[in-house]
């Protein structure tokens, strides 16, 4: 499925670069390789899954358009994929969604309905839209087509970087992480997969450690892309194929984010900085190791940077 996804999405996405920083390597005593999905179409890895899902649909399945709920990156990615396919996209977004992401959805022709910033509000609003339009739902992460598309980022990484000891990704709903874990299992089975999550939104960590699904309830973190609960598809994949999940403090996310902005001269969003934050907190021993990190996205409101009070 991952190989099929790569061929399906190839005309519509970027093959993103893998970058490194000698200064960061020296600071941590390891070799770090950043798979830069902040350079992806719509500025995030979400383009991979959205394009794969939309172009997997039959003409009959997509005749009434597609729909989803999303705080931003999946919303943009689905709106763009629908635009390319020539179909409608109905997007439910929380009223707190970053303005830069709302603007992008509109630019790609997505029809936005705003709701309260709770999972219940998102799901109930989306249900009304499906009833009114009969559009096909493309879930942000709990969809094997989405997961297969996201897995292509790690697949590309392993084609470029050999003998990685660890590959890291942030975790929210688990689409990127479960895709990363599956790709690692198939293409680099000796590499460990380690996820990172904010302490203030640690439902995936607690679910993983207890092997019991624990929903995200009232998370408060600057990493706005990591607020959702794991899904019924992503949770079992993560339990079976991920080696560990680490949690990080908010100040560490800011520190990691600033480090990448200042030293690598690239713009990343807070969610993308979470794996590096775990390494800055010395959560695992990485001395002398080769570490891959998937930079999940670079969509951020420049008027609301987390280090500006």
DOFI-460674 format. One record per atom (N, C-alpha, C, CB): z negated, y negated, x. Coordinates in steps of 0.05 Angstrom, whole numbers, padded with zeros to 5 digits, always signed. Glycine has a CB too. Example, Ala and Ser with C-alpha at 12.3 -4.5 7.8 and 13.67 -1.06 7.14 Angstrom:
% residues 2
-00156+00114+00264
-00156+00090+00246
-00156+00066+00264
-00181+00089+00226
-00142+00045+00257
-00143+00021+00273
-00157-00001+00258
-00114+00012+00282
This chain:
% residues 309
+00000+00024+00016
+00000+00000+00000
+00000-00025+00017
-00024+00000-00019
-00014-00024+00040
-00015-00048+00057
+00013-00053+00070
-00036-00044+00080
+00026-00031+00078
+00053-00034+00090
+00072-00045+00069
+00063-00007+00100
+00070-00035+00044
+00087-00045+00022
+00082-00074+00017
+00083-00028-00003
+00056-00081+00017
+00049-00109+00012
+00060-00128+00033
+00018-00112+00011
+00059-00119+00058
+00070-00136+00080
+00100-00142+00076
+00065-00123+00107
+00115-00121+00069
+00144-00125+00065
+00149-00143+00040
+00158-00098+00062
+00132-00139+00019
+00136-00155-00005
+00131-00185-00001
+00117-00144-00027
+00110-00191+00014
+00102-00219+00017
+00116-00233+00040
+00072-00220+00020
+00128-00219+00058
+00139-00230+00083
+00156-00255+00079
+00155-00209+00098
+00174-00256+00059
+00191-00280+00056
+00175-00305+00047
+00212-00274+00036
+00151-00302+00037
+00137-00324+00023
+00112-00333+00037
+00130-00315-00004
+00104-00321+00060
+00080-00330+00074
+00085-00334+00103
+00058-00308+00070
+00066-00346+00117
+00067-00349+00146
+00055-00325+00160
+00053-00375+00154
+00066-00318+00183
+00052-00300+00202
+00035-00318+00219
+00073-00283+00220
+00009-00319+00213
-00008-00339+00225
-00016-00332+00254
-00034-00343+00208
-00021-00353+00270
-00027-00347+00298
-00056-00337+00303
-00023-00372+00315
-00060-00325+00326
-00087-00318+00335
-00093-00336+00359
-00089-00287+00344
-00114-00352+00356
-00121-00371+00377
-00148-00364+00390
-00122-00400+00365
-00153-00375+00413
-00179-00371+00426
-00187-00397+00440
-00178-00347+00446
-00212-00397+00449
-00223-00421+00462
-00240-00412+00486
-00241-00438+00442
-00232-00420+00510
-00247-00413+00534
-00275-00423+00532
-00233-00423+00559
-00279-00447+00521
-00305-00459+00520
-00324-00442+00502
-00304-00488+00510
-00313-00435+00478
-00329-00418+00460
-00335-00391+00472
-00315-00415+00432
-00315-00379+00485
-00319-00353+00499
-00341-00355+00519
-00293-00344+00512
-00340-00377+00536
-00361-00380+00556
-00388-00384+00544
-00354-00404+00574
-00389-00399+00522
-00415-00405+00509
-00428-00379+00498
-00411-00424+00486
-00411-00361+00488
-00422-00336+00476
-00421-00312+00494
-00407-00330+00451
-00407-00314+00517
-00406-00291+00535
-00389-00268+00524
-00433-00281+00541
-00369-00275+00508
-00351-00255+00496
-00323-00266+00493
-00363-00245+00468
-00304-00249+00487
-00277-00258+00481
-00274-00259+00451
-00256-00239+00494
-00269-00283+00441
-00265-00287+00412
-00236-00293+00406
-00283-00309+00401
-00226-00281+00385
-00198-00284+00377
-00198-00292+00347
-00181-00259+00382
-00188-00316+00341
-00189-00327+00314
-00162-00324+00300
-00198-00356+00314
-00161-00307+00279
-00137-00304+00263
-00136-00328+00243
-00136-00276+00248
-00118-00347+00247
-00120-00373+00234
-00106-00374+00207
-00109-00394+00253
-00119-00364+00187
-00108-00366+00160
-00111-00394+00148
-00122-00346+00142
-00124-00412+00162
-00123-00440+00154
-00095-00452+00158
-00143-00457+00171
-00078-00438+00173
-00050-00446+00175
-00032-00432+00156
-00040-00441+00204
-00043-00416+00138
-00028-00401+00118
-00017-00419+00096
-00045-00378+00106
+00003-00411+00081
+00012-00425+00058
-00012-00431+00040
+00034-00409+00043
-00014-00454+00028
-00036-00465+00012
-00062-00467+00029
-00041-00449-00012
-00060-00463+00055
-00083-00467+00072
-00105-00445+00071
-00096-00492+00066
-00098-00421+00062
-00118-00400+00060
-00105-00372+00058
-00136-00405+00037
-00120-00352+00066
-00111-00324+00064
-00103-00316+00036
-00132-00305+00075
-00113-00330+00016
-00108-00323-00012
-00079-00321-00019
-00122-00343-00030
-00062-00335-00004
-00033-00333-00010
-00023-00304-00007
-00017-00351+00009
-00034-00289+00011
-00025-00262+00015
-00029-00245-00010
-00040-00249+00039
-00053-00245-00021
-00059-00229-00044
-00045-00239-00069
-00088-00228-00049
-00044-00265-00072
-00031-00276-00096
-00001-00270-00098
-00036-00306-00098
+00012-00273-00075
+00041-00267-00074
+00045-00237-00079
+00053-00276-00047
+00029-00221-00066
+00032-00192-00070
+00028-00184-00100
+00013-00176-00053
+00008-00196-00112
+00002-00189-00140
+00024-00198-00159
-00025-00201-00149
+00033-00223-00156
+00053-00234-00174
+00080-00220-00170
+00057-00265-00168
+00087-00214-00146
+00113-00200-00141
+00111-00170-00145
+00123-00207-00114
+00088-00160-00151
+00085-00132-00159
+00089-00128-00189
+00057-00122-00152
+00088-00150-00205
+00091-00149-00234
+00120-00144-00242
+00080-00175-00246
+00123-00129-00264
+00149-00126-00275
+00156-00152-00291
+00150-00101-00294
+00181-00155-00298
+00190-00178-00313
+00175-00179-00340
+00220-00178-00318
+00170-00156-00352
+00156-00155-00377
+00127-00164-00374
+00157-00126-00388
+00114-00155-00352
+00086-00161-00347
+00082-00191-00343
+00076-00145-00324
+00102-00205-00332
+00097-00233-00325
+00112-00253-00343
+00105-00238-00297
+00124-00243-00365
+00140-00261-00382
+00123-00283-00395
+00154-00245-00403
+00097-00278-00399
+00080-00298-00411
+00063-00313-00390
+00061-00286-00431
+00070-00309-00364
+00056-00322-00343
+00032-00306-00333
+00047-00349-00352
+00018-00318-00314
-00006-00306-00303
-00029-00325-00305
-00001-00298-00272
-00053-00315-00303
-00077-00332-00306
-00099-00321-00289
-00086-00333-00335
-00119-00339-00283
-00142-00331-00267
-00164-00352-00270
-00134-00327-00237
-00187-00345-00259
-00208-00366-00255
-00214-00367-00225
-00234-00359-00272
-00217-00391-00215
-00221-00394-00186
-00232-00422-00180
-00194-00390-00171
-00248-00424-00159
-00259-00450-00151
-00238-00465-00134
-00285-00447-00135
-00217-00452-00126
-00198-00467-00110
-00176-00453-00096
-00212-00482-00091
-00182-00437-00075
-00161-00426-00059
-00143-00405-00073
-00173-00413-00034
-00156-00388-00089
-00140-00368-00104
-00124-00383-00126
-00158-00347-00117
-00136-00404-00137
-00122-00420-00157
-00096-00432-00146
-00140-00443-00168
-00098-00444-00122
-00075-00455-00109
-00054-00433-00103
-00083-00469-00084
-00064-00411-00093
-00046-00390-00084
-00031-00377-00108
-00061-00368-00069
-00045-00374-00130
-00033-00362-00154
-00013-00381-00166
-00054-00353-00174
-00020-00407-00167
-00002-00427-00178
+00024-00428-00161
-00015-00455-00178
+00021-00427-00135
+00045-00427-00118
+00062-00402-00121
+00037-00430-00088
+00049-00378-00122
+00064-00353-00126
+00079-00353-00152
+00045-00329-00124
+00066-00363-00173
+00078-00364-00200
+00102-00384-00199
+00058-00373-00221
+00099-00406-00185
+00121-00425-00183
+00145-00413-00170
+00112-00450-00167
+00140-00397-00148
+00162-00384-00134
+00176-00364-00153
+00152-00370-00109
+00160-00350-00168
+00172-00329-00186
+00184-00342-00211
+00150-00309-00194
+00177-00367-00216
+00189-00381-00239
+00174-00376-00265
+00217-00374-00242
+00148-00372-00264
+00132-00366-00287
+00108-00386-00289
+00121-00337-00287
+00095-00386-00312
+00072-00404-00316
+00047-00393-00303
+00067-00409-00346
+00029-00411-00295
+00003-00403-00284
-00018-00419-00298
+00002-00408-00253
-00037-00405-00311
-00059-00418-00325
-00085-00413-00308
-00063-00406-00354
-00097-00435-00300
-00119-00433-00281
-00145-00445-00293
-00112-00448-00255
-00166-00429-00294
-00193-00439-00302
-00208-00447-00276
-00209-00418-00318
-00217-00471-00275
-00231-00481-00251
-00258-00493-00259
-00214-00502-00235
-00279-00489-00244
-00304-00502-00250
-00301-00532-00246
-00327-00491-00233
-00315-00548-00261
-00313-00577-00260
-00323-00588-00233
-00328-00590-00283
-00336-00571-00217
-00346-00579-00191
-00326-00572-00169
-00373-00566-00185
-00303-00561-00176
-00284-00552-00155
-00276-00576-00138
-00259-00540-00168
-00272-00572-00111
-00264-00594-00093
-00238-00607-00103
-00261-00583-00065
-00238-00633-00102
-00215-00648-00112
-00189-00642-00098
-00220-00678-00110
-00191-00635-00072
-00167-00629-00057
-00154-00603-00067
-00174-00626-00027
-00171-00584-00077
-00160-00559-00087
-00149-00563-00115
-00183-00537-00087
-00162-00579-00131
-00152-00586-00158
-00124-00599-00156
-00171-00604-00173
-00122-00618-00137
-00097-00632-00134
-00074-00613-00126
-00099-00654-00113
-00081-00594-00108
-00061-00575-00099
-00051-00557-00122
-00072-00558-00076
-00069-00548-00139
-00062-00531-00162
-00042-00546-00179
-00087-00523-00178
-00048-00571-00184
-00030-00588-00201
-00003-00591-00187
-00042-00616-00206
-00002-00595-00161
+00023-00598-00147
+00040-00573-00149
+00018-00605-00117
+00028-00550-00150
+00043-00525-00153
+00049-00518-00182
+00027-00502-00140
+00042-00536-00200
+00050-00532-00228
+00031-00516-00244
+00076-00519-00229
+00007-00511-00234
-00013-00496-00249
-00025-00513-00272
-00036-00486-00231
-00029-00500-00294
-00042-00513-00317
-00072-00508-00317
-00029-00503-00345
-00087-00529-00312
-00116-00525-00307
-00132-00530-00332
-00126-00545-00285
-00152-00512-00336
-00173-00516-00357
-00200-00516-00342
-00172-00494-00379
-00215-00538-00344
-00240-00539-00331
-00263-00527-00347
-00247-00569-00324
-00283-00517-00333
-00306-00505-00347
-00332-00511-00331
-00303-00474-00351
-00354-00504-00342
-00380-00506-00328
-00380-00488-00303
-00404-00499-00347
-00394-00495-00282
-00394-00479-00257
-00411-00454-00258
-00402-00497-00234
-00407-00437-00278
-00420-00411-00279
-00399-00389-00283
-00442-00411-00301
-00406-00365-00274
-00387-00343-00277
-00382-00337-00307
-00398-00318-00263
-00403-00339-00323
-00400-00334-00352
-00380-00354-00364
-00428-00336-00366
-00383-00380-00357
-00365-00400-00367
-00336-00395-00358
-00374-00428-00359
-00333-00387-00333
-00306-00382-00323
-00293-00359-00338
-00307-00376-00293
-00308-00337-00342
-00297-00313-00355
-00292-00318-00384
-00316-00290-00351
-00310-00332-00398
-00306-00336-00427
-00283-00356-00432
-00332-00347-00439
-00280-00376-00415
-00257-00394-00417
-00231-00380-00412
-00260-00418-00398
-00231-00363-00392
-00206-00348-00386
-00199-00329-00409
-00210-00332-00360
-00219-00317-00421
-00214-00299-00444
-00200-00314-00467
-00240-00286-00454
-00208-00338-00471
-00195-00354-00492
-00166-00360-00485
-00210-00381-00497
-00161-00366-00460
-00133-00372-00451
-00115-00347-00454
-00133-00382-00422
-00126-00324-00446
-00111-00299-00449
-00104-00294-00478
-00127-00275-00437
-00124-00298-00496
-00119-00294-00524
-00098-00313-00535
-00146-00298-00540
-00097-00337-00525
-00078-00357-00535
-00050-00354-00523
-00088-00385-00528
-00048-00344-00497
-00022-00344-00484
-00011-00316-00479
-00025-00358-00457
-00029-00296-00479
-00022-00268-00472
-00012-00267-00443
+00000-00258-00490
-00022-00285-00426
-00016-00284-00398
-00029-00261-00384
-00024-00311-00384
-00018-00252-00362
-00029-00229-00347
-00050-00240-00327
-00007-00214-00331
-00074-00229-00328
-00096-00238-00310
-00092-00227-00282
-00123-00229-00321
-00094-00244-00263
-00095-00236-00235
-00122-00244-00224
-00071-00249-00218
-00140-00225-00222
-00168-00231-00214
-00168-00241-00185
-00185-00206-00216
-00186-00259-00178
-00186-00270-00151
-00191-00250-00129
-00208-00291-00149
-00205-00228-00135
-00210-00208-00114
-00213-00179-00124
-00236-00216-00100
-00220-00175-00149
-00225-00148-00158
-00199-00136-00169
-00246-00148-00180
-00179-00133-00152
-00152-00124-00159
-00140-00112-00134
-00134-00148-00170
-00132-00087-00136
-00122-00073-00112
-00097-00086-00101
-00116-00044-00119
-00082-00099-00117
-00058-00114-00107
-00067-00138-00090
-00040-00123-00130
-00087-00151-00099
-00099-00173-00084
-00110-00163-00057
-00121-00188-00100
-00126-00142-00058
-00138-00131-00035
-00117-00122-00014
-00156-00107-00042
-00096-00109-00024
-00075-00100-00006
-00061-00123+00008
-00054-00083-00021
-00057-00145-00007
-00045-00168+00005
-00063-00181+00026
-00039-00189-00017
-00089-00183+00020
-00108-00195+00039
-00109-00178+00064
-00136-00198+00027
-00106-00151+00061
-00108-00133+00084
-00087-00138+00105
-00105-00104+00074
-00065-00151+00097
-00043-00156+00117
-00051-00175+00139
-00019-00167+00103
-00071-00192+00135
-00081-00210+00156
-00093-00194+00179
-00102-00230+00145
-00110-00174+00172
-00121-00157+00193
-00100-00139+00206
-00144-00140+00181
-00081-00130+00190
-00059-00114+00201
-00044-00129+00222
-00040-00105+00178
-00037-00154+00216
-00024-00171+00236
-00041-00176+00261
-00017-00198+00223
-00067-00179+00256
-00086-00184+00279
-00085-00160+00298
-00114-00188+00268
-00086-00136+00288
-00086-00112+00305
-00059-00107+00319
-00094-00088+00289
-00038-00118+00308
-00012-00116+00322
-00011-00134+00346
+00010-00123+00303
-00028-00154+00346
-00028-00174+00368
-00051-00170+00388
-00030-00202+00357
-00074-00162+00377
-00098-00159+00394
-00107-00130+00394
-00121-00177+00383
-00106-00118+00418
-00114-00089+00420
-00143-00087+00429
-00095-00075+00440
-00154-00064+00423
-00181-00057+00433
-00203-00077+00424
-00181-00055+00463
-00200-00088+00400
-00222-00105+00390
-00247-00088+00384
-00213-00121+00365
-00270-00097+00393
-00294-00082+00387
-00304-00087+00359
-00317-00090+00407
-00301-00112+00349
-00310-00120+00323
-00289-00139+00310
-00338-00135+00325
-00285-00136+00284
-00270-00156+00269
-00288-00166+00247
-00244-00143+00257
-00291-00193+00245
-00309-00206+00227
-00294-00221+00206
-00328-00224+00242
-00305-00223+00182
-00295-00239+00160
-00318-00249+00143
-00274-00223+00143
-00314-00272+00130
-00334-00280+00110
-00332-00263+00085
-00331-00311+00103
-00354-00263+00069
-00353-00248+00044
-00363-00264+00021
-00369-00222+00047
-00347-00266-00001
-00355-00277-00026
-00352-00256-00047
-00338-00303-00033
-00328-00255-00060
-00322-00233-00078
-00314-00207-00065
-00301-00242-00097
-00306-00210-00040
-00301-00185-00024
-00272-00177-00022
-00316-00163-00036
-00253-00194-00032
-00225-00187-00030
-00215-00186-00001
-00208-00206-00046
-00222-00208+00014
-00214-00208+00042
-00228-00187+00058
-00220-00236+00054
-00255-00184+00053
-00270-00165+00069
-00261-00136+00063
-00300-00168+00062
-00257-00129+00038
-00249-00101+00033
-00221-00096+00043
-00250-00096+00002
-00203-00116+00041
-00177-00113+00053
-00178-00110+00083
-00159-00136+00046
-00195-00126+00096
-00199-00125+00125
-00210-00098+00133
-00218-00147+00134
-00229-00088+00118
-00241-00062+00124
-00221-00039+00121
-00265-00057+00105
-00204-00040+00100
-00184-00019+00097
-00164-00020+00119
-00170-00023+00069
-00154-00044+00126
-00134-00046+00147
-00146-00036+00174
-00125-00076+00150
-00171-00043+00179
-00184-00034+00204
-00186-00004+00204
-00212-00047+00207
-00193+00008+00182
-00196+00038+00179
-00170+00051+00186
-00205+00045+00151
-00148+00040+00177
-00121+00052+00182
-00109+00045+00209
-00103+00044+00160
-00112+00021+00218
-00097+00011+00241
-00113+00008+00266
-00084-00015+00234
-00140+00007+00264
-00157+00005+00288
-00184+00017+00282
-00160-00025+00297
-00185+00044+00278
-00209+00057+00268
-00233+00055+00287
-00203+00086+00263
-00229+00049+00312
-00252+00046+00330
-00265+00019+00329
-00244+00052+00359
-00252+00000+00315
-00263-00027+00312
-00283-00028+00289
-00240-00047+00307
-00306-00040+00294
-00326-00044+00273
-00319-00069+00256
-00355-00047+00285
-00325-00067+00231
-00322-00090+00213
-00349-00101+00205
-00305-00082+00187
-00353-00127+00211
-00378-00140+00204
-00373-00165+00189
-00394-00146+00230
-00386-00168+00166
-00383-00192+00149
-00406-00211+00153
-00381-00183+00119
-00401-00236+00145
-00422-00256+00146
-00422-00272+00119
-00418-00275+00170
-00446-00280+00112
-00451-00293+00086
-00473-00313+00088
-00458-00271+00064
-00472-00335+00073
-00494-00354+00074
-00520-00342+00063
-00487-00379+00058
-00543-00350+00076
-00569-00341+00066
-00573-00350+00037
-00591-00352+00083
-00562-00372+00029
-00566-00383+00002
-00547-00371-00018
-00563-00414+00003
-00531-00352-00010
-00513-00338-00028
-00510-00309-00018
-00484-00352-00030
-00533-00295-00016
-00534-00270-00001
-00532-00245-00018
-00559-00269+00015
-00518-00247-00041
-00517-00224-00059
-00502-00200-00047
-00503-00232-00085
-00481-00206-00031
-00467-00184-00018
-00484-00170+00002
-00441-00194-00005
-00499-00185+00018
-00518-00174+00037
-00538-00156+00024
-00533-00197+00053
-00551-00166+00002
-00571-00151-00012
-00559-00126-00026
-00586-00168-00032
-00535-00129-00036
-00521-00106-00049
-00515-00085-00028
-00496-00116-00063
-00505-00094-00005
-00497-00075+00016
-00521-00060+00027
-00483-00091+00039
-00543-00074+00031
-00567-00062+00043
-00580-00042+00024
-00587-00083+00051
-00579-00049-00003
-00593-00032-00022
-00574-00011-00034
-00604-00049-00045
-00548-00014-00028
-00527+00003-00040
-00528+00002-00071
-00530+00033-00030
-00537-00020-00081
-00538-00025-00110
-00527-00053-00115
-00568-00023-00121
-00509-00055-00134
-00496-00081-00140
-00516-00101-00149
-00474-00077-00160
-00517-00124-00136
-00535-00146-00143
-00517-00171-00147
-00557-00152-00122
-00516-00182-00171
-00498-00205-00176
-00507-00230-00162
-00495-00210-00206
-00488-00248-00158
-00494-00275-00148
-00506-00292-00170
-00469-00288-00135
-00529-00302-00166
-00543-00318-00186
-00552-00345-00173
-00567-00303-00198
-00540-00367-00183
-00548-00394-00175
-00547-00398-00145
-00576-00400-00186
-00524-00392-00132
-00522-00396-00103
-00519-00426-00097
-00499-00381-00092
-00531-00435-00075
-00528-00462-00066
-00521-00463-00037
-00555-00478-00071
-00496-00467-00031
-00486-00467-00003
-00462-00485-00001
-00479-00438+00006
-00459-00497+00023
-00435-00513+00028
-00410-00496+00029
-00439-00529+00054
-00413-00470+00033
-00390-00452+00034
-00381-00445+00006
-00397-00426+00049
-00366-00464-00006
-00359-00462-00035
-00341-00439-00041
-00347-00488-00044
-00327-00427-00021
-00310-00404-00026
-00325-00378-00028
-00289-00403-00006
-00352-00378-00024
-00367-00353-00022
-00389-00352-00044
-00380-00351+00005
-00383-00363-00067
-00403-00365-00088
-00403-00342-00108
-00400-00391-00103
-00382-00326-00107
-00378-00305-00128
-00391-00279-00121
-00348-00301-00133
-00395-00262-00141
-00406-00235-00138
-00384-00216-00128
-00418-00225-00164
-00393-00194-00116
-00374-00172-00109
-00363-00160-00135
-00388-00151-00092
-00341-00146-00133
-00328-00134-00156
-00332-00104-00157
-00299-00141-00157
-00324-00092-00179
-00327-00063-00183
-00308-00047-00164
-00321-00055-00212
-00287-00061-00154
-00269-00048-00135
-00277-00055-00106
-00240-00057-00140
-00284-00080-00101
-00291-00088-00074
-00317-00077-00064
-00291-00118-00072
-00337-00075-00082
-00363-00065-00073
-00363-00037-00061
-00383-00066-00096
-00350-00017-00074
-00350+00010-00063
-00334+00011-00036
-00337+00029-00082
-00312-00005-00034
-00297-00005-00009
-00315-00016+00013
-00271-00023-00012
-00329-00037+00008
-00347-00050+00028
-00369-00030+00036
-00359-00075+00017
-00381-00017+00017
-00402+00003+00023
-00391+00025+00041
-00413+00015-00003
-00366+00033+00037
-00356+00056+00052
-00343+00049+00079
-00335+00070+00035
-00333+00024+00082
-00317+00018+00105
-00327-00005+00122
-00289+00013+00097
-00347-00020+00113
-00359-00042+00128
-00384-00033+00143
-00365-00066+00109
-00387-00041+00168
-00409-00032+00184
-00434-00048+00180
-00401-00033+00213
-00432-00074+00174
-00456-00090+00170
-00448-00117+00157
-00471-00095+00197
-00468-00129+00144
-00465-00156+00133
-00489-00173+00144
-00464-00156+00102
-00483-00196+00155
-00503-00214+00166
-00505-00239+00149
-00496-00221+00196
-00528-00252+00150
-00531-00277+00135
-00537-00300+00155
-00554-00275+00114
-00530-00324+00147
-00532-00347+00164
-00544-00371+00150
-00505-00355+00177
-00556-00389+00165
-00567-00414+00154
-00545-00435+00150
-00589-00425+00173
-00551-00454+00132
-00532-00475+00126
-00526-00492+00151
-00542-00493+00104
-00547-00498+00167
-00543-00514+00190
-00526-00500+00211
-00570-00522+00203
-00527-00474+00211
-00510-00459+00230
-00481-00459+00221
-00520-00429+00232
-00476-00460+00195
-00448-00462+00185
-00436-00489+00194
-00448-00459+00154
-00452-00510+00191
-00443-00536+00200
-00438-00537+00230
-00463-00558+00192
-00456-00525+00245
-00453-00524+00274
-00428-00510+00283
-00478-00511+00287
-00423-00487+00270
-00399-00471+00276
-00373-00485+00268
-00400-00444+00262
-00374-00498+00245
-00351-00513+00235
-00344-00536+00254
-00357-00523+00207
-00365-00551+00262
-00360-00573+00281
-00350-00563+00308
-00386-00590+00284
-00360-00541+00317
-00352-00530+00342
-00322-00524+00342
-00368-00504+00349
-00312-00512+00321
-00284-00505+00319
-00267-00530+00316
-00279-00486+00295
-00276-00549+00299
-00261-00575+00296
-00259-00589+00324
-00276-00594+00276
-00282-00590+00338
-00283-00606+00362
-00269-00592+00386
-00311-00613+00369
-00273-00566+00389
-00263-00552+00412
-00236-00540+00409
-00283-00531+00420
-00229-00531+00385
-00203-00518+00380
-00183-00537+00367
-00206-00494+00363
-00194-00560+00358
-00177-00581+00346
-00162-00571+00321
-00156-00591+00366
-00176-00554+00305
-00164-00545+00280
-00184-00550+00257
-00156-00515+00282
-00173-00555+00234
-00190-00560+00210
-00195-00534+00196
-00176-00580+00191
-00221-00527+00192
-00229-00504+00177
-00249-00513+00155
-00241-00482+00195
-00251-00498+00134
-00270-00504+00113
-00296-00489+00119
-00259-00496+00085
-00319-00496+00106
-00344-00484+00113
-00345-00454+00111
-00365-00495+00094
-00332-00442+00091
-00332-00413+00088
-00321-00399+00113
-00316-00404+00063
-00301-00412+00125
-00288-00400+00149
-00307-00399+00173
-00263-00416+00156
-00327-00417+00173
-00344-00420+00196
-00367-00400+00196
-00355-00447+00198
-00371-00386+00174
-00394-00369+00170
-00396-00346+00191
-00394-00357+00142
-00374-00332+00197
-00376-00311+00217
-00384-00321+00245
-00350-00296+00219
-00372-00343+00253
-00380-00355+00279
-00409-00364+00278
-00361-00379+00286
-00418-00374+00255
-00446-00382+00253
-00465-00359+00259
-00451-00393+00224
-00457-00335+00250
-00474-00311+00255
-00476-00305+00285
-00462-00287+00240
-00454-00310+00299
-00454-00306+00328
-00470-00327+00342
-00425-00305+00339
-00469-00352+00332
-00485-00373+00344
-00515-00369+00339
-00477-00401+00332
-00522-00354+00318
-00550-00347+00312
-00558-00322+00327
-00554-00343+00282
-00540-00311+00343
-00546-00286+00359
-00555-00263+00341
-00568-00291+00379
-00541-00261+00318
-00549-00239+00299
-00541-00211+00309
-00535-00244+00272
-00521-00210+00327
-00514-00184+00339
-00508-00189+00368
-00489-00172+00325
-00510-00167+00384
-00504-00169+00413
-00474-00167+00417
-00518-00146+00429
-00461-00188+00427
-00432-00188+00432
-00425-00192+00461
-00419-00209+00415
-00444-00192+00479
-00439-00197+00507
-00417-00178+00518
-00465-00195+00524
-00396-00191+00529
-00375-00175+00541
-00356-00161+00522
-00387-00155+00559
-00359-00167+00496
-00342-00153+00476
-00319-00170+00467
-00359-00146+00452
-00300-00157+00454
-00276-00170+00443
-00280-00172+00413
-00249-00155+00450
-00282-00197+00403
-00289-00202+00375
-00266-00216+00361
-00315-00218+00373
-00257-00205+00339
-00238-00219+00322
-00252-00233+00299
-00217-00200+00311
-00243-00256+00291
-00255-00270+00268
-00231-00280+00251
-00273-00294+00277
-00232-00273+00226
-00211-00284+00208
-00221-00311+00197
-00206-00264+00184
-00206-00332+00205
-00211-00359+00194
-00198-00359+00167
-00200-00382+00214
-00215-00360+00146
-00205-00354+00119
-00189-00378+00107
-00227-00348+00101
-00195-00403+00115
-00180-00425+00103
-00188-00452+00114
-00185-00425+00073
-00172-00472+00107
-00177-00499+00118
-00175-00520+00097
-00157-00504+00139
-00182-00514+00072
-00180-00533+00050
-00207-00547+00046
-00170-00520+00024
-00208-00572+00053
-00234-00586+00051
-00229-00615+00043
-00250-00584+00077
-00246-00626+00027
-00245-00654+00019
-00256-00671+00043
-00261-00660-00007
-00238-00686+00056
-00246-00701+00079
-00265-00723+00073
-00222-00712+00093
-00269-00730+00047
-00289-00750+00039
-00316-00737+00034
-00279-00764+00014
-00318-00711+00037
-00343-00697+00031
-00349-00676+00053
-00343-00684+00004
-00347-00684+00078
-00353-00666+00100
-00383-00660+00100
-00344-00679+00127
-00390-00635+00105
-00418-00627+00102
-00438-00640+00122
-00421-00598+00105
-00427-00652+00143
-00445-00665+00162
-00448-00695+00157
-00436-00661+00190
-00434-00705+00136
-00438-00733+00128
-00457-00734+00105
-00410-00745+00121
-00479-00748+00108
-00499-00750+00088
-00490-00769+00065
-00526-00759+00099
